[in-house]
Amino acid sequence: MGKAYISIRPYAISFLKRARKYFEIIAFTASDRSYADVILNEIDLDNSLIDHRLYREHCVKLANNVYAKDLRIINRELSQMILVDNSPISYLYQLDNGVPILPYYGGEDV
């Protein structure tokens, strides 16, 4: 197995630490579980930031291997959830819950 480099968005961990004091944090990714867990384990070294993890298998597969995230599977009040994602397709099922962000490819600039 080859080595890979993980670049975490600046301030992501400090943001999660602060948000965790007030909110339940659920990582919901369209990535495969094996890939996502490597990254999430690096972000949450002691398993104190992320309450639950959802992966590609929990997404709705659309055409051409595109995945959307339906927040209803989380079984929480929709009005109390946000979905922060760089892909608007991700929050297709709950547009009002989507918070768009720019993609991050590494480096110091955000």
C-alpha positions in Angstrom: 0.0 0.0 0.0 1.4 3.4 -1.0 1.7 6.4 1.2 -0.6 9.4 0.8 -0.5 12.9 2.2 -3.4 14.3 4.1 -3.9 18.1 4.1 -6.4 19.3 6.6 -8.1 22.6 6.1 -6.6 25.3 8.3 -8.6 25.9 11.5 -10.8 22.8 10.8 -9.8 21.1 14.0 -10.1 24.2 16.2 -13.5 24.9 14.6 -14.7 21.3 15.5 -13.4 21.7 19.0 -15.5 24.8 19.5 -18.5 23.6 17.7 -18.4 20.3 19.7 -19.2 22.3 22.9 -22.6 23.3 21.5 -23.5 20.8 18.8 -23.5 17.1 17.9 -21.0 16.6 15.1 -21.7 14.0 12.4 -19.2 13.5 9.6 -21.2 12.7 6.5 -19.0 12.0 3.5 -19.6 10.6 0.0 -16.2 8.9 0.3 -15.7 5.2 0.8 -15.5 4.2 4.4 -11.9 2.9 4.2 -10.6 6.2 2.8 -12.7 8.4 4.9 -11.8 6.7 8.2 -8.1 7.4 7.5 -8.8 11.1 7.2 -11.3 11.3 10.0 -9.0 9.4 12.4 -6.3 12.0 11.6 -8.7 14.9 12.3 -10.2 13.3 15.5 -7.2 11.6 17.1 -8.9 10.8 20.4 -12.4 10.3 19.1 -13.7 13.3 21.0 -14.9 15.6 18.2 -17.0 13.5 15.9 -20.1 11.7 17.4 -21.1 9.7 14.3 -19.7 8.9 10.8 -21.7 8.3 7.7 -20.2 7.3 4.4 -20.9 6.7 0.7 -23.0 3.7 1.6 -25.4 6.1 3.4 -25.7 8.5 0.4 -28.2 8.4 -2.4 -26.5 7.4 -5.6 -27.6 9.6 -8.5 -26.5 9.3 -12.2 -22.8 9.0 -13.2 -21.5 8.0 -9.7 -22.7 11.3 -8.2 -23.9 11.1 -4.5 -26.3 13.2 -2.5 -26.8 13.2 1.2 -30.3 12.9 2.5 -30.3 14.2 6.1 -33.5 12.4 7.0 -31.5 9.2 7.6 -29.9 10.9 10.6 -33.2 10.9 12.4 -32.9 14.4 13.9 -35.0 17.5 13.4 -34.1 18.9 10.0 -34.6 22.4 11.2 -31.7 21.8 13.7 -29.2 20.5 11.2 -26.8 22.0 8.7 -24.7 20.3 6.0 -21.4 22.0 5.3 -20.1 20.8 1.9 -18.2 22.0 -1.1 -20.6 20.2 -3.5 -24.1 21.7 -3.9 -25.2 18.2 -5.1 -24.6 16.9 -1.6 -27.5 18.8 -0.1 -29.8 18.4 -3.1 -32.5 16.8 -0.8 -32.4 19.6 1.8 -31.3 22.8 0.0 -32.2 25.0 3.0 -29.8 23.0 5.2 -26.8 23.4 2.9 -23.9 25.7 3.8 -21.6 25.9 0.8 -17.8 26.1 1.2 -15.0 26.3 -1.3 -13.0 23.2 -2.0 -9.7 22.9 -0.2 -6.7 21.3 -2.0 -4.0 22.1 0.6 -1.7 24.9 1.3 -2.1 27.8 3.6 -4.7 29.8 1.8 -8.3 29.0 2.4 
